[in-house]
Amino acid sequence: MPRSSSRRPLGRRLVLFVAIALSPLLACGGTEPPFPDVGGPEIGGPPSAPRPLAWPRRFAIDRILDYRVFSGARAGFVALVAREGRIAYARTTGYADLEARVPMSLDTRFHIASMTKPITAVAALMLVDDGKLSLDDPVSDSVPAFANAVVASPRDANGHFSTRSLEEPLTVRHLLTFTAGIGGYAETDDPLDRIWRSPEIEIAGLGSLGDRIEIVARRPLYEAPGTRWRYGLSADVLARVVEVAAGEPFDAFLRRRLFDPLGMNATGFPDQVPEGAPWARMYTHAEDGSLVRDPRFDAYYGRGWTPGGGGLVSTAGDYMRFALMLWNGGRWNGVQILEPETAAEMTRLQVPGGVLADMGLEGLGWGFGVSVVADDRLTRMRANDGDFWWSGRFGTHFWVSPETDTVVVVMQQTERGPHSDLPIAGSLVQALALP
């Protein structure tokens, strides 16, 4: 008997517990919109009737999302769950704009932040399928400055270091697996962390994607490529590799080869969002825990360049199309985005462990641009081995469970600050949605 079978009673107990615990909140509700049209495995096939989640699961997820809004912890959510390629649950609750009392809707756009990374990985892998890129191509073929890359070694107890040249080149595979030695996200006073933050690559006025990756290429790598998994700007470098190999700007390639074919019409970089389009405002938490508007990201985040690591804007429905394409082995709506073997390679373990280990998480590995559950007995999440997923800085979350044919997308828009609690809603929805 598979190990996951023994976990299913836990899922039923979790659903029952949440439903009972939050049943007093029957009055604080969002809405259940008509299931959005996210396409299907093939265009022109027989229509697929919706198969809603069982009512206890719908009730439990409703209460989780509604309570987070009712309690003032979050402004609002949009959540979708698909089973066997068909939407089985949809929920909008709370507000896209608290001050103007604009409710969340299926059309609301969100900064998806690091959920851009799987999209960038797919873009690179499409070029691998095209024969325009190889996993073992040196990155310096596309960004010549990386031919002079150095690694910070050795480092003393205080973090001070000298540098040495690389023994083996940095490759496309290293970028996809986040084993490139590239940093950029750490916020400590470690000398190397400070170098990677100064100047910050994401701030306004530094120029195009190509200009910024030239800055990245001059930073000393944390370790030799292939040594360990490290979260950082690898996907931004990969976006530059994509546009050089494709011979067109990164955003244009995404639109032509991925977004338009999948029907992801509301997905793009912030500069491309039409004026007046519904957009979730950014919030954070004041010292007393109340929600306050956080406008810091309005003027610069993802603007003026096309970052592959965290710049895109999307809707829940658009991202569900993308996630379903991965669930379906690279094909959706009659369009072959990735060859089946390539999609399988993207979502299998390339890095067997150590992902998010600095956060105390175990049981997680990495594929190409996505985290993959390596051992469901160790991870704190409710999961099955082989599930793949990722989340974004502002609380967005997606999860694909091939074993249970379940896909989850949850959108919110909250910058986590010193007075914020954990963004738990996405993980709870996922736990309640898995059979």
Rosetta blueprint (number, residue, H / E / L):
1 M L
2 P L
3 R H
4 S H
5 S H
6 S H
7 R H
8 R H
9 P H
10 L H
11 G H
12 R H
13 R H
14 L H
15 V H
16 L H
17 F H
18 V H
19 A H
20 I H
21 A H
22 L L
23 S H
24 P H
25 L H
26 L L
27 A L
28 C L
29 G L
30 G L
31 T E
32 E L
33 P L
34 P L
35 F L
36 P L
37 D L
38 V L
39 G L
40 G L
41 P L
42 E L
43 I L
44 G L
45 G L
46 P L
47 P L
48 S L
49 A L
50 P L
51 R L
52 P L
53 L L
54 A L
55 W H
56 P H
57 R H
58 R H
59 F H
60 A H
61 I H
62 D H
63 R H
64 I H
65 L H
66 D H
67 Y H
68 R H
69 V H
70 F H
71 S L
72 G L
73 A L
74 R L
75 A L
76 G E
77 F E
78 V E
79 A E
80 L E
81 V E
82 A E
83 R E
84 E L
85 G L
86 R E
87 I E
88 A E
89 Y E
90 A E
91 R E
92 T E
93 T E
94 G E
95 Y E
96 A E
97 D E
98 L L
99 E L
100 A L
101 R L
102 V E
103 P E
104 M L
105 S L
106 L L
107 D L
108 T L
109 R E
110 F E
111 H E
112 I L
113 A H
114 S H
115 M H
116 T H
117 K H
118 P H
119 I H
120 T H
121 A H
122 V H
123 A H
124 A H
125 L H
126 M H
127 L H
128 V H
129 D H
130 D H
131 G L
132 K L
133 L L
134 S L
135 L L
136 D L
137 D L
138 P E
139 V H
140 S H
141 D H
142 S L
143 V L
144 P H
145 A H
146 F H
147 A H
148 N H
149 A L
150 V E
151 V E
152 A E
153 S E
154 P E
155 R E
156 D L
157 A L
158 N L
159 G L
160 H L
161 F E
162 S E
163 T E
164 R E
165 S E
166 L L
167 E L
168 E L
169 P L
170 L L
171 T E
172 V H
173 R H
174 H H
175 L H
176 L H
177 T H
178 F L
179 T L
180 A L
181 G L
182 I L
183 G L
184 G L
185 Y L
186 A L
187 E L
188 T L
189 D L
190 D L
191 P H
192 L H
193 D H
194 R H
195 I H
196 W H
197 R H
198 S L
199 P L
200 E L
201 I L
202 E L
203 I L
204 A L
205 G L
206 L L
207 G L
208 S L
209 L H
210 G H
211 D H
212 R H
213 I H
214 E H
215 I H
216 V H
217 A H
218 R L
219 R L
220 P L
221 L E
222 Y L
223 E L
224 A L
225 P L
226 G L
227 T L
228 R L
229 W L
230 R L
231 Y L
232 G L
233 L L
234 S H
235 A H
236 D H
237 V H
238 L H
239 A H
240 R H
241 V H
242 V H
243 E H
244 V H
245 A H
246 A H
247 G L
248 E L
249 P L
250 F H
251 D H
252 A H
253 F H
254 L H
255 R H
256 R H
257 R H
258 L H
259 F H
260 D H
261 P H
262 L H
263 G L
264 M L
265 N L
266 A L
267 T L
268 G E
269 F L
270 P H
271 D H
272 Q H
273 V L
274 P L
275 E L
276 G L
277 A L
278 P L
279 W E
280 A L
281 R L
282 M L
283 Y E
284 T E
285 H E
286 A L
287 E L
288 D L
289 G L
290 S L
291 L E
292 V E
293 R E
294 D L
295 P H
296 R H
297 F H
298 D L
299 A L
300 Y L
301 Y L
302 G L
303 R L
304 G L
305 W L
306 T L
307 P L
308 G L
309 G L
310 G L
311 G L
312 L L
313 V E
314 S E
315 T L
316 A H
317 G H
318 D H
319 Y H
320 M H
321 R H
322 F H
323 A H
324 L H
325 M H
326 L H
327 W H
328 N L
329 G L
330 G L
331 R E
332 W E
333 N L
334 G L
335 V E
336 Q E
337 I L
338 L L
339 E L
340 P H
341 E H
342 T H
343 A H
344 A H
345 E H
346 M H
347 T L
348 R L
349 L L
350 Q L
351 V E
352 P L
353 G L
354 G L
355 V L
356 L L
357 A H
358 D H
359 M H
360 G L
361 L L
362 E L
363 G L
364 L E
365 G E
366 W E
367 G L
368 F L
369 G L
370 V L
371 S E
372 V E
373 V E
374 A L
375 D L
376 D L
377 R L
378 L L
379 T L
380 R L
381 M L
382 R L
383 A L
384 N L
385 D L
386 G L
387 D L
388 F E
389 W E
390 W E
391 S E
392 G L
393 R L
394 F L
395 G L
396 T L
397 H E
398 F E
399 W E
400 V E
401 S E
402 P L
403 E L
404 T L
405 D L
406 T E
407 V E
408 V E
409 V E
410 V E
411 M E
412 Q L
413 Q L
414 T E
415 E L
416 R L
417 G L
418 P L
419 H L
420 S L
421 D L
422 L L
423 P L
424 I L
425 A H
426 G H
427 S H
428 L H
429 V H
430 Q H
431 A H
432 L H
433 A H
434 L L
435 P L
